[in-house]
Amino acid sequence: MITDTIANANSYSLGPAWDKAFAFLETINADTADGDYPIDGKSIFAIVMSYETKDPDQAKFEAHKKYADIQSTLVGAEGIAVVQTEGLNATTDYEEDRDVTFYNTTETIPTLVDVYPGSFAYLLPQDCHMPQLAVGAPQMIKKVVVKIALSELGL
């Protein structure tokens, strides 16, 4: 997992796919409509969505096998809890079409990251994460998730 500001994204040498993802992030803002945005076919794409954040007992841990996530908010703040995927018990089978497996809440104390406009969290398959968490009181947020195929990152 990497957390930083979008302005510092060029500090990481993670290749052309990384550069394309952040070039896209610089083109969107709070007025960007919810929906799917192709960046480079099925290799890199983004999803913009709006929803109300939740308390931890209402959210789920999830992990992906084929894509890395770059998550940021465009409006409001969102908490993301992160634990290592290894050793966790899945509550669902892997859904290949959605590239997701959901997991039980863990007894391990997670790393907590607050993501806000201008910041990001970069999550890999080993980073089982629980997004949608309220920072303070639940609030409506707008966020973007850029999905990058691991093959594009050389992983």
Secondary structure, DSSP 8 states (H G I E B T S, - for coil): -EEEEGGGGGGS---HHHHHHHHHHTT--TTS-SEEEEEETTTEEEEEEEEE-B-GGG--EEE-SSEEEEEEEEES-EEEEEEESTT--BSS--BTTTTBEEE---SS--EEEEE-TTEEEEE-TTEEEEEEE-SSS--EEEEEEEEEEGGGGT-
